[in-house]
Amino acid sequence: MDARLNMLGGGNRDSLAGLDLKAEINRLRKERNAVILAHYYQEPALQDIADFVGDSLDLSKKAAATDADVIAFCGVRFMAEVAKILSPEKKVVLPDMNAGCSLEDSCPPEEFGKFRAAHPDHIALTYINCSAAVKAHSDIIVTSSSAEKIISQLPRDQKIIFAPDRHLGAYLSRKTGRDMLLWQGSCIVHEAFSEKELLKLKAQHPDAPVAAHPECPAHILDHADHVGSTSSILAYVLASPSQTIIVATEPRIIHQMEKAAPHKIFIGAPGADGNCNCNICPYMALNSMEKLYLALRDLKPEIIVPEDIRLAAKKPLDRMLAMASATVGAGDLSNVKVTGD
């Protein structure tokens, strides 16, 4: 992980010495009629300057509801693609186009298409952490917060492919009792947590509950008091009466926790040696205030999604939004079956 962190975090970084970056970003935000989005896993400075901070899909929905001409998405590439899918009329920029995702990388569109073709009796439930091209090959997109509800609406005899996160898929299989065919992808951040070190930390803080993201492997989730999406984890720790809480997800979400509950202590779950940076997402770390300024100044790197892919990817996203709102009845697949990729 350290080698990958160095590789992705290296390269030229525009120092832009002498500029008041905050003031310049605020000026450009007005001039460009831009909305700035920041995922919970971004550095604190980006979270603090954003118009909206949150989960990836929620951010894209909020941006779509604005009259902004430009969306500056401080996150990773698949998130910015979702923003473009939902807001095709808006220009979407990503501070660093190399800000990818290990889950997206683990599921190349061509291979996923072949995998789907080999299992024609399965429908594809695909986690939102994937490329627009993979979404276009899918039947229903799910988020970590909506997946269980959507699975519950599918007939028990319906065969399911779940991609690309095998850990989230396995967790959902345990929760729902559904035997799904899992694509073998994973998140390099959530796989980095150490069960041994977590148990040591729990022994040091016996009254501290553990809140974990379902992208973690089962041996971490088995020790969690709460399992949920980033927004669910945030809500849980703020509502918990506990004064010390262990957080098993990317640690920069703790910035929002400390802002909302400064009287509490939040401890990031440890990596293998108990003291590494392996639980910081190297892709998220590529974005910076300097790069956000340049993206707003130059309106690039711009996210481009070909219209045929955008329309194909929007169908399973729309199905998810409908099913998550319970507008598709339990067991009703009439609006889920696809006529072709």
Secondary structure in CASP SS format (residue, H / E / C, confidence):
PFRMAT SS
TARGET T0000
AUTHOR 0000-0000-0000
METHOD secondary structure of the structure
MODEL  1
M C 1.00
D H 1.00
A H 1.00
R H 1.00
L H 1.00
N H 1.00
M H 1.00
L H 1.00
G H 1.00
G C 1.00
G C 1.00
N C 1.00
R C 1.00
D C 1.00
S C 1.00
L C 1.00
A C 1.00
G C 1.00
L C 1.00
D C 1.00
L H 1.00
K H 1.00
A H 1.00
E H 1.00
I H 1.00
N H 1.00
R H 1.00
L H 1.00
R H 1.00
K H 1.00
E H 1.00
R C 1.00
N C 1.00
A E 1.00
V E 1.00
I E 1.00
L E 1.00
A E 1.00
H E 1.00
Y C 1.00
Y C 1.00
Q C 1.00
E C 1.00
P H 1.00
A H 1.00
L H 1.00
Q H 1.00
D H 1.00
I H 1.00
A C 1.00
D C 1.00
F E 1.00
V E 1.00
G E 1.00
D C 1.00
S H 1.00
L H 1.00
D H 1.00
L H 1.00
S H 1.00
K H 1.00
K H 1.00
A H 1.00
A H 1.00
A C 1.00
T C 1.00
D C 1.00
A C 1.00
D C 1.00
V E 1.00
I E 1.00
A E 1.00
F E 1.00
C E 1.00
G C 1.00
V C 1.00
R H 1.00
F H 1.00
M H 1.00
A H 1.00
E H 1.00
V H 1.00
A H 1.00
K H 1.00
I H 1.00
L H 1.00
S C 1.00
P C 1.00
E C 1.00
K C 1.00
K E 1.00
V E 1.00
V E 1.00
L C 1.00
P C 1.00
D C 1.00
M C 1.00
N C 1.00
A C 1.00
G C 1.00
C C 1.00
S H 1.00
L H 1.00
E H 1.00
D H 1.00
S C 1.00
C C 1.00
P C 1.00
P H 1.00
E H 1.00
E H 1.00
F H 1.00
G H 1.00
K H 1.00
F H 1.00
R H 1.00
A H 1.00
A C 1.00
H C 1.00
P C 1.00
D C 1.00
H E 1.00
I E 1.00
A E 1.00
L E 1.00
T E 1.00
Y E 1.00
I C 1.00
N C 1.00
C C 1.00
S C 1.00
A H 1.00
A H 1.00
V H 1.00
K H 1.00
A H 1.00
H C 1.00
S C 1.00
D C 1.00
I E 1.00
I E 1.00
V E 1.00
T C 1.00
S C 1.00
S C 1.00
S C 1.00
A H 1.00
E H 1.00
K H 1.00
I H 1.00
I H 1.00
S H 1.00
Q C 1.00
L C 1.00
P C 1.00
R C 1.00
D C 1.00
Q C 1.00
K E 1.00
I E 1.00
I E 1.00
F E 1.00
A E 1.00
P C 1.00
D E 1.00
R H 1.00
H H 1.00
L H 1.00
G H 1.00
A H 1.00
Y H 1.00
L H 1.00
S H 1.00
R H 1.00
K H 1.00
T H 1.00
G C 1.00
R C 1.00
D C 1.00
M C 1.00
L E 1.00
L E 1.00
W C 1.00
Q C 1.00
G E 1.00
S C 1.00
C C 1.00
I C 1.00
V C 1.00
H H 1.00
E H 1.00
A H 1.00
F C 1.00
S C 1.00
E H 1.00
K H 1.00
E H 1.00
L H 1.00
L H 1.00
K H 1.00
L H 1.00
K H 1.00
A H 1.00
Q H 1.00
H C 1.00
P C 1.00
D C 1.00
A C 1.00
P C 1.00
V E 1.00
A E 1.00
A E 1.00
H C 1.00
P C 1.00
E C 1.00
C C 1.00
P C 1.00
A H 1.00
H H 1.00
I H 1.00
L H 1.00
D C 1.00
H C 1.00
A C 1.00
D C 1.00
H E 1.00
V E 1.00
G C 1.00
S C 1.00
T H 1.00
S H 1.00
S H 1.00
I H 1.00
L H 1.00
A H 1.00
Y H 1.00
V H 1.00
L H 1.00
A H 1.00
S C 1.00
P C 1.00
S C 1.00
Q C 1.00
T E 1.00
I E 1.00
I E 1.00
V E 1.00
A E 1.00
T C 1.00
E C 1.00
P H 1.00
R H 1.00
I H 1.00
I H 1.00
H H 1.00
Q H 1.00
M H 1.00
E H 1.00
K H 1.00
A H 1.00
A C 1.00
P C 1.00
H C 1.00
K C 1.00
I E 1.00
F E 1.00
I E 1.00
G E 1.00
A C 1.00
P C 1.00
G C 1.00
A C 1.00
D C 1.00
G C 1.00
N C 1.00
C C 1.00
N C 1.00
C C 1.00
N C 1.00
I C 1.00
C C 1.00
P C 1.00
Y C 1.00
M H 1.00
A H 1.00
L H 1.00
N C 1.00
S C 1.00
M H 1.00
E H 1.00
K H 1.00
L H 1.00
Y H 1.00
L H 1.00
A H 1.00
L H 1.00
R H 1.00
D H 1.00
L C 1.00
K C 1.00
P C 1.00
E E 1.00
I C 1.00
I C 1.00
V C 1.00
P C 1.00
E H 1.00
D H 1.00
I H 1.00
R H 1.00
L H 1.00
A H 1.00
A H 1.00
K H 1.00
K H 1.00
P H 1.00
L H 1.00
D H 1.00
R H 1.00
M H 1.00
L H 1.00
A H 1.00
M H 1.00
A H 1.00
S C 1.00
A C 1.00
T C 1.00
V C 1.00
G C 1.00
A C 1.00
G C 1.00
D C 1.00
L C 1.00
S C 1.00
N C 1.00
V C 1.00
K C 1.00
V C 1.00
T C 1.00
G C 1.00
D C 1.00
END
